[in-house]
Amino acid sequence: MFLGGCLAPQSSDLRERAAAAGHCDDRSAQTLLGRTANAALGAEVLRLSRARHLEWIAPDMIATTAFNPWRIRVSYDDTMAILAIRCG
């Protein structure tokens, strides 16, 4: 038996809908990939994405999968280089 109504939307679908509604949009912030994580970069990520909340994701850190259309997450590696910038 297949229960299609129980499937959650893909995170990319949620991010696209949030951006279209004027919430967080991570596309412009992708230019910051590879740069060093610091407070100034975090402020720039918030400005570019229109997000209200910034969450730093350190190596091996566990993060919730709950979607928040106003949150942007910035993942970095052991050298503090930015690996990923995603809304949600």
Secondary structure as GFF3:
##gff-version 3
##sequence-region A 1 88
A	DSSP	three_ten_helix	4	6	.	.	.	ID=ss1
A	DSSP	alpha_helix	11	20	.	.	.	ID=ss2
A	DSSP	three_ten_helix	28	32	.	.	.	ID=ss3
A	DSSP	alpha_helix	39	49	.	.	.	ID=ss4
A	DSSP	beta_strand	53	57	.	.	.	ID=ss5
A	DSSP	beta_strand	71	76	.	.	.	ID=ss6
A	DSSP	beta_strand	82	87	.	.	.	ID=ss7
###
